[in-house]
Amino acid sequence: MIGAPILLAMFAWERNPLLIVMLIMAAPQVMAAFRYDSKAPRNAVYYATSLKIKLLYGGLYLGLVTFLALGSYEIHLMLQAR
């Protein structure tokens, strides 16, 4: 849910048409979040996931973010050295 407002803020700061495309693609997920029904069977199954699995996925996600951030930083240093 926080991604759409961040995309809007980024678009206000730097006018990039790709951000608008991303916002359009995110619109169905934002609308689904506002129509959330806690009694729906698919939502109950989603929240029945064990803590171990949630922590595993969270750790993998943070690892991916770290890897991508370090890669971007290294590319930035390479381009700066040119």
matplotlib code that plots the C-alpha trace (Angstrom):
import matplotlib.pyplot as plt

x = [0.0, 2.8, 4.3, 1.7, 2.1, 5.9, 5.6, 3.4, 6.0, 8.8, 6.8, 6.3, 10.0, 11.3, 8.9, 9.5, 6.7, 7.8, 6.6, 3.1, 3.2, 4.2, 1.3, -1.2, 0.1, -0.2, -3.8, -5.5, -3.5, -4.3, -8.0, -7.9, -6.3, -9.2, -11.8, -10.1, -12.4, -10.9, -13.5, -12.6, -11.1, -8.0, -7.2, -7.6, -5.1, -2.7, -2.6, -2.4, 1.3, 3.7, 6.1, 9.1, 8.0, 7.3, 10.7, 12.3, 10.7, 11.5, 15.1, 15.3, 13.7, 16.2, 19.0, 17.7, 17.5, 21.0, 22.4, 20.7, 21.8, 25.4, 25.3, 23.9, 26.6, 29.3, 28.0, 27.8, 31.5, 32.5, 30.7, 32.2, 35.7, 35.3]
y = [0.0, 2.4, 2.0, 3.9, 7.2, 6.8, 6.5, 9.6, 11.5, 10.3, 11.5, 14.9, 15.2, 13.7, 13.7, 10.2, 8.6, 5.1, 6.0, 6.6, 3.3, 1.6, 3.4, 2.2, -1.3, -1.0, 0.3, -3.1, -4.1, -0.8, -1.3, -4.9, -3.7, -1.3, -4.1, -6.5, -9.0, -10.8, -13.6, -14.6, -18.1, -17.0, -14.3, -16.8, -19.2, -16.4, -15.4, -19.0, -19.1, -20.1, -17.6, -19.6, -19.2, -15.5, -14.9, -17.0, -14.9, -11.7, -12.7, -13.6, -10.3, -8.3, -10.4, -9.5, -5.8, -5.8, -7.6, -5.1, -2.1, -3.3, -4.0, -0.6, 1.0, -0.9, 0.1, 3.7, 3.5, 2.0, 4.7, 7.4, 6.1, 6.5]
z = [0.0, 0.7, -2.8, -4.7, -2.7, -2.9, -6.7, -6.8, -4.8, -7.0, -10.1, -8.5, -7.8, -11.1, -14.1, -15.5, -17.6, -16.5, -13.0, -14.4, -16.1, -12.8, -11.1, -13.7, -13.3, -9.5, -9.6, -9.4, -6.3, -4.6, -5.3, -4.1, -0.8, -0.3, -0.9, 1.5, 3.1, 6.1, 5.9, 2.3, 2.2, 0.2, 2.8, 5.7, 4.0, 3.4, 7.0, 8.2, 7.1, 9.9, 11.4, 10.2, 6.6, 7.0, 8.5, 5.7, 3.0, 4.9, 5.2, 1.5, 0.5, 2.6, 1.0, -2.4, -1.6, -0.2, -3.3, -5.6, -3.6, -3.6, -7.3, -8.0, -5.9, -7.6, -11.1, -9.9, -8.9, -12.2, -14.2, -12.0, -12.7, -16.5]

ax = plt.figure().add_subplot(projection="3d")
ax.plot(x, y, z, "-o")
ax.set_aspect("equal")
plt.show()
